[in-house]
Amino acid sequence: MIGVKDMKYILDGKKMVSKEETHKYLKETFGFPEHYGNNLDALHDCLMERNVMEIEVEHEEKMLAALGKYGEKLMQVLDDVKNR
């Protein structure tokens, strides 16, 4: 049986064009609860609870161009979760 921690997520950087759209997309993709805080701390906590092990971002350059420093911080959160 495949558990949540065995899942691989492939995110589309083209859909992450603002903070608001990014968190809406992430909430839908990962199936976060309604009370998801729509910020990087909440993202980190939710991913750690689910033991997500593999996350890939396609079109990362588009996401980074749209989000700037926030996009860099987002990638750091994803790397932290993946590398724990």
ABEGO torsion letter per residue (X at the ends): XBBAAABBBBBBAAABABAAAAAAAAAAAAGBBAABAGBAAAAAAAAAAAGBABBBBBGAAAAAAAAEAAAAAAAAAAAAAAAX
